[in-house]
Amino acid sequence: MEVARYWRANRQRYQLVGEVCPNCQGKIFPPRDVCPVCEKEAKTPFTFSGHGEVYSYSTVYQAADGYEQATPYTVAMIRLAEGPLISAQLTDVDESDVKIGMPVEMVTRALREDGERGMIVYGYKFRPVMAVA
Amino acid sequence: MRDVSIIGLGQTPVGEHWELSLRELGFNALNAAMRDARAERVEALYVGNALSGSLTGQEHLGALIADFAGLRGIEAVKVEAACASGAAAFRIGYAMVAGGLADIVAVVGAEKMSDHKPETVTAAMSLGLDGDYEGMQGLTHLGVGALLMRRYMHEHGYERGDFANFAITAHANARANPNAMYRSAISARHFNEAKPMADPVSLFDSAPAADGAACVILAPSQIARDFTDKPVRVRASAVATDTVAAHDRRDPLYLEGAAMSAQRAYAAAGLGPDDIDLLETHDAFTVMSALSLEACGFAARGKGVRLAMDGEIGLRGRIPITTMGGLKARGNPVGATGLYQLVEVAQQLRGEAGDNQVANARLGMAQNIGGSGGTVVTTILERQ
């Protein structure tokens, strides 16, 4: 993982900063500067709440290089409360307790490690919404 | 535009070729196809390959294979579109002949995967996903297939076992294909008891990585019979794209790229799904066959699995698929897969499919899918 590539996407990966379309008000993640729905320019930053629900999920046993120390891990597609669907890992939950439709919230966790001397990449994962004590 | 025909077919067995390099695999398929076409020279070579940069430490395959095959000097280029690289290369070769820029063109698909440990192959396969927003999150090609299959089961009310006939059919058809990787039949019990790889995807939902190369030689239809008694006409070759990330699609369970690619192919050929005698689906995962059947108009939304459950995808069914084993049992040498599909459709139309012959096959179709649907190539071939 290259430092510049990591740095470029920090706002997306740490804070879920996307965009909002000034034309149709559609929320966009990740930012792409053009609204995928109405195809108009959309460069206004928008910070997502980090809340959503599980659209689908699975468990990865056979990971790619750089992710093998974390296996098995649960991956999911999350429907964000504001509309977009994103892919992310689930954390702080046993896979057998995951259900489609389960409410989840964003947290920041380590995503991958590039060996003993390489950088650790942090980013968003999602966990079940905690019940208020 | 000129009509274009396939005048020669070549393929290596799919499997683990420890003794053969990528360039040797590519050459073997090219050589076999040129002999089949009785062609002494080709004017151009297009090489479909997805993973050589990461798995072989080698790019520049056009010139490499052209030189290795004794064709130094000809036009030669590699074409990459993830798992759809093979048929995408075919599309370029077809356009060259149709447009009159060349007469005799070779299209090779070649891939070498067996040299590496699974984590490295998984990392290479993940390059066909959205790197920053799927791969970085730890998703894999297999993981995306599993997410789609789970959601499909949820929305359409299927159980895992309902997908069994896709794998059973592929394995049954591979038995009589001497080039297939797994020539063994499986039962519903095998399917149901298979080890999960990324739940709900099990070993028998998922196509194996492999080495292999396949090739077709193209020529203007008008002169095709100078080379072969059994030319196969290209009725359509159509490419469409969609978002690379599955989560960016309007509906991840509807492969818009596959639908657009099929519609373009049908329009170009003046045909529809009812005219097609067999379909090679891109069964990297069982659910991808279901989504492909739906996108191409062979089944309504959510009914692709029903076609398999009802036995309509067998050699005597309403729409035979994976007639020589498919990706599942013939094997999936990623960038070569699109060419294997086309060679197999052409074998069917030439009446050379042996025990797997689809009776009176006149029109055959292949759909080659890159990533989870970011690039889709649909090709329709006809017995000439």
Boltz contact constraints between the chains, C-beta under 6 A:
constraints:
  - contact:
      token1: [A, 9]
      token2: [B, 132]
      max_distance: 6.0
  - contact:
      token1: [A, 30]
      token2: [B, 133]
      max_distance: 6.0
  - contact:
      token1: [A, 56]
      token2: [B, 147]
      max_distance: 6.0
  - contact:
      token1: [A, 56]
      token2: [B, 150]
      max_distance: 6.0
  - contact:
      token1: [A, 56]
      token2: [B, 151]
      max_distance: 6.0
  - contact:
      token1: [A, 58]
      token2: [B, 143]
      max_distance: 6.0
  - contact:
      token1: [A, 58]
      token2: [B, 146]
      max_distance: 6.0
  - contact:
      token1: [A, 58]
      token2: [B, 147]
      max_distance: 6.0
  - contact:
      token1: [A, 58]
      token2: [B, 198]
      max_distance: 6.0
  - contact:
      token1: [A, 58]
      token2: [B, 199]
      max_distance: 6.0
  - contact:
      token1: [A, 59]
      token2: [B, 199]
      max_distance: 6.0
  - contact:
      token1: [A, 60]
      token2: [B, 140]
      max_distance: 6.0
  - contact:
      token1: [A, 60]
      token2: [B, 143]
      max_distance: 6.0
  - contact:
      token1: [A, 60]
      token2: [B, 198]
      max_distance: 6.0
  - contact:
      token1: [A, 62]
      token2: [B, 118]
      max_distance: 6.0
  - contact:
      token1: [A, 62]
      token2: [B, 122]
      max_distance: 6.0
  - contact:
      token1: [A, 64]
      token2: [B, 122]
      max_distance: 6.0
  - contact:
      token1: [A, 64]
      token2: [B, 123]
      max_distance: 6.0
  - contact:
      token1: [A, 64]
      token2: [B, 126]
      max_distance: 6.0
  - contact:
      token1: [A, 64]
      token2: [B, 140]
      max_distance: 6.0
  - contact:
      token1: [A, 65]
      token2: [B, 119]
      max_distance: 6.0
  - contact:
      token1: [A, 65]
      token2: [B, 120]
      max_distance: 6.0
  - contact:
      token1: [A, 65]
      token2: [B, 123]
      max_distance: 6.0
  - contact:
      token1: [A, 67]
      token2: [B, 138]
      max_distance: 6.0
  - contact:
      token1: [A, 68]
      token2: [B, 119]
      max_distance: 6.0
  - contact:
      token1: [A, 75]
      token2: [B, 139]
      max_distance: 6.0
  - contact:
      token1: [A, 75]
      token2: [B, 143]
      max_distance: 6.0
  - contact:
      token1: [A, 77]
      token2: [B, 147]
      max_distance: 6.0
  - contact:
      token1: [A, 77]
      token2: [B, 247]
      max_distance: 6.0
  - contact:
      token1: [A, 85]
      token2: [B, 247]
      max_distance: 6.0
  - contact:
      token1: [A, 86]
      token2: [B, 247]
      max_distance: 6.0
  - contact:
      token1: [A, 87]
      token2: [B, 134]
      max_distance: 6.0
  - contact:
      token1: [A, 87]
      token2: [B, 137]
      max_distance: 6.0
  - contact:
      token1: [A, 87]
      token2: [B, 139]
      max_distance: 6.0
  - contact:
      token1: [A, 87]
      token2: [B, 247]
      max_distance: 6.0
  - contact:
      token1: [A, 88]
      token2: [B, 137]
      max_distance: 6.0
  - contact:
      token1: [A, 89]
      token2: [B, 138]
      max_distance: 6.0
  - contact:
      token1: [A, 100]
      token2: [B, 154]
      max_distance: 6.0
